[in-house]
Amino acid sequence: MLTDLAPLRLGSIEVNPPVVLAPMAGITNRAFRSLCREHARAVVPAGPGTTPGLFVNEMITARGLVENDRTTRAMVAFDADESPRSLQLYGSDAQSIGDAVRLVVAEDLADHVDLNFGCPVPKVTRKGGGAALPWKRTLFGRVIAAAVAGADGRIPVTIKMRMGIDADTLTYLDAGRIAAAEGVTWVALHARTAAQHYSGTADWSAIARLVEHIDAPVLGNGDIWEAADAVRMMAATGCAGVVVGRGCLGRPWLFGNLAAVLSGRGDPGHPDLRTVADTLRRHARLMAADTAGEGRSQFARETWACCEIRKHIAWYLKGFAVGSTLRRALGLVSSLAELDDLLGMLDLAQDFPAEAVGVPRGRTGSPRRVALPDGWLTDPFDGVAAPDDAADLVPSGG
């Protein structure tokens, strides 16, 4: 057990326990963040100047925000009780990033900005963004400097990155040093390369090396499937906190477990199927009620929510005895009433399956070649962005 756990500072806010929900495209919308926040606060209530975890919005593009793209703007949505409001921006152009952060401050859109340098998907890296950008040390420094200048000391700026492009082009030590020198509040490291995507095992030793290398708090990310994993990571690496991504898919209560364990209590474990089904129902209803859908009919909101909840259903029900016919029907659910009916057909008296504890969820796949702009690896210090930054216009790059 960690007995000397220090709280994590985010401007004037104390994040205690120091746990962050990783921004995930199509996942960490307002409904899912609300569920995760509820579970954390049920264990460690928020107080003046404190929050039991930080829950980050989906990644959005800086240019989309600056150019007032309707889809991008709709994604910048927070609940009335959501504090601090945390927003992740993506961009490969220093001017766009600086303008976007200034806009966030001027319009009071968020209380914190995180910058994405970890996205490994081809549509982002082939334009020199995401996990590809830290290779260009000079350009990377300019982008971060523009964000910090845009924040003007009024909101904190953090970054999330990977170890590098692949095993032969590691960038995390230089990138961490540059980011700390430019004044970011903390650096979060997903201990995989872009080439690994989500395959294999995260190299926690890289997190420990970064902790020793830079004078800024380091958060660790990668393979936090259970609360005990967070304890192990922090003890093994000396990191100041953890970032949880795929580990919470279908398990928003993981943030309650993390809050319990990292505040010195026992791990409450996982709920039975009845509770899981109730959580799934609530998740779908929160999405259907989301005011980001203003202008849509209730039917349209509900249809959208059911389409979105389908990808979560497999994560929620992983390991439970469901049956192929019912599982297939749930994967095609089209209304909240139908969802209720189908969940009512489950044998709800099932305990959480032991074989599903600590099991990876979400994307895995295998290592793959990283798509990069032509000549991208020629000179890491040339400071030149990719000539075509059209990926910056995609509302969400993940």
C-alpha positions, 0 to 999 in steps of 0.5 A, a space after each residue: 500500500 502507498 502510505 506517502 501518496 502526495 496530491 497532484 496539483 493542477 493550478 489551484 486544484 488538488 487532484 487527490 487521489 491522483 487519477 486521470 481519465 484518459 481522453 478517448 475519442 467516442 468514449 469520454 463524452 459527458 455521459 461517461 465522464 459523469 458516471 466515472 466522476 460519480 463513482 469516484 465522488 461516492 468514495 472521496 467527495 469533492 471539496 473546495 479546491 479538491 477533486 477525487 480524480 480528473 476526467 478529461 473530455 474527448 480529444 478535439 482539434 485546435 483548428 476546428 475550435 478556432 474555426 468554429 466548426 459546429 461538430 467540434 464546438 458541440 464536443 466542448 460540453 461539460 456538466 454544471 457540476 463538472 469541476 475542473 473542466 478538462 479539455 484535450 486539444 490536438 494540433 500540429 501547428 503552433 499558431 492554431 494551438 496558441 489561438 485555440 488555448 487563447 479562445 478557451 481562456 477568453 470564452 471560459 470553455 475549460 479550466 485545464 488544457 491537455 495537449 495530445 502527442 500520443 495518438 497513433 492512428 494513421 490519419 493523424 501521424 501521416 500529417 505529422 501530428 499526435 505521436 509523430 510530432 515529438 520527433 521534431 524537437 524544435 516544432 514540438 517546443 514551439 507548439 507547447 510554448 504557444 499553448 503555454 503563452 496562450 494560457 497566460 498563466 490563467 489555466 494549466 497546460 499538460 501533455 500526454 505522449 508516447 515513448 516515441 514512434 517506434 523502438 528505434 526512434 524514442 523521443 520521450 526523454 527529450 520531449 519530457 525535458 522540452 515540455 518541462 522547460 516550456 512550463 507544462 504542469 505535468 507530463 503523462 507518458 503512455 509507456 508504448 510506442 506509436 508502432 505498438 499501438 495498444 499491443 504488447 505490454 507497457 514498459 513501465 521502466 520508461 515511466 521511471 526513467 522519465 521521472 528521474 529525467 525531468 523536473 516536472 510531475 510525471 503521470 504513468 499510463 498503460 495497463 492499469 486494469 485494476 486498482 492494484 495495478 495503479 499501486 504497483 505502477 506508482 510504487 515501481 516508477 515513482 510517478 505522481 499519478 496514473 492515467 487510466 484509459 482502456 481499463 475503465 471501458 465498461 467499468 466506470 466504477 474502477 474510479 471508485 475502486 482507485 479512489 478507495 485504494 489510493 486513499 488507504 482503504 480496501 479495494 471494493 472489487 467489482 459489482 454483480 451483474 444486476 448492478 452492472 446492468 443498472 449502470 449500463 442502463 444509466 449510461 445509455 440514458 445519460 447519453 440520450 439526455 445529453 443537451 449536446 443533442 439540442 435541436 434533435 428530437 427525443 427519438 433522434 437522441 435515443 437512437 443515437 444513444 443506443 447506437 453509441 451504447 452498443 460498443 460499450 455493451 460488450 465491455 460491460 458484459 465481458 465474462 458474464 454468461 449472456 448467451 449468443 442470441 441475447 448478446 447479438 440482440 443487445 449488439 443491435 439495440 435500437 431503443 431504451 425500452 428495448 435495452 430494458 427488455 433485453 437486460 431483463 432477460 439476463 440472469 442478474 444473480 451472477 457475481 462478477 466473473 473472476 476470469 474477467 478481472 485484470 483482463 485487457 479490454 478495448 483495442 489491442 491488435 498488433 504492432 504496425 508501421 507508423 504512417 509518417 509524412 515523407 522525409 519526416 525522420 530526416 532532421 529532428 531539429 528542422 522545426 518544419 511542420 508537415 505541409 498538409 495539416 488537413 488532419 487538424 480539421 478532423 473534429 476528433 483525431 482518435 
